[in-house]
Amino acid sequence: MRHLLTLDDMPIETIRKLITRAIDFKLETPMPCFDQVYAANLFFENSTRTKCSFEVAQRKLQMQVIPFDAQTSSIQKGETLYDTVKTMEAIGIDVVVIRDRADAYYADLIGSVNLSIINGGDGMGNHPTQALLDLMTIYEQFGQFEGIEAVIVGDVLHSRVAHSNIKVMQRLGMKVQVAKTALWAPYEDATVPTVALDEVISDVDIVMLLRIQHERHTQSYDTHDFLNMYGLTTKRSQQMKSTSIIMHPAPINRNVEIAEELIEAPNSRIFTQMTNGVFMRMAVLEYVLEGWKKDDK
Ligand code: CP
């Protein structure tokens, strides 16, 4: 069984192949057919992009997609995640995409279930397909990773997107920095410089913004005026290089981490990231299901 849980143990060569394959899918290469594969998307935390783009990816690959709604599932009657996934296995599901609020929810499942698991986000842990689609977007823009400089702005401490992205970007030779705020504890990683956004904004290639993750906070923070103090205002954006881009995994808190008028600015790649998510998730599904593929169309 092949899974995708984190990128930490994925060889760089595999990451590069996934990016190439996702770009192929975007260019409408012949699509493989997985019409004998049954897929289910088990989301126990809210999602728009990840859940819907996985479903589009599955349908483009002609999979049989079995609807699953956590709110009407037997989880509401006390069934465990383990028993839910074992049920999926028992009824013939081949691949599940899971999002859960617990960090590393998959630890109890690996080795005990006979289906492929793709991590759609675990608590504050990892969001590997988001990181992969972000890398695809960066590669499309710059044609390389080595030497590309990014500053990550926002709620890095509580963000699984940041945790997945920082490590893999460094492995690919990017220079990653985190913008400081006075709101929460600094991101603790000696390899990641903490900087003031105003000091680096004119140098970096990528300003990557993150949503403030209120649902993961154990105390309340005063985010009044966050935009002017720490976020990407129009005035700050005017200091970006002409070749630099804005990224954000979304959902966006408009006028909190980013000024509303920048979301669809010419140098924003926010909606491109979402588009790329479909093609990267097709590449990931094909990767975990290697061996299932029928003839290309
Ligand atoms: N970026 C992301 O994971 O969005 P959703 O929470 O809508 O899936």
Residues whose N, C-alpha, C, O or C-beta is under 5 A from the ligand:
A	BS01	CP	N46 S47 T48 R49 T50 K51 P249 A250 P251
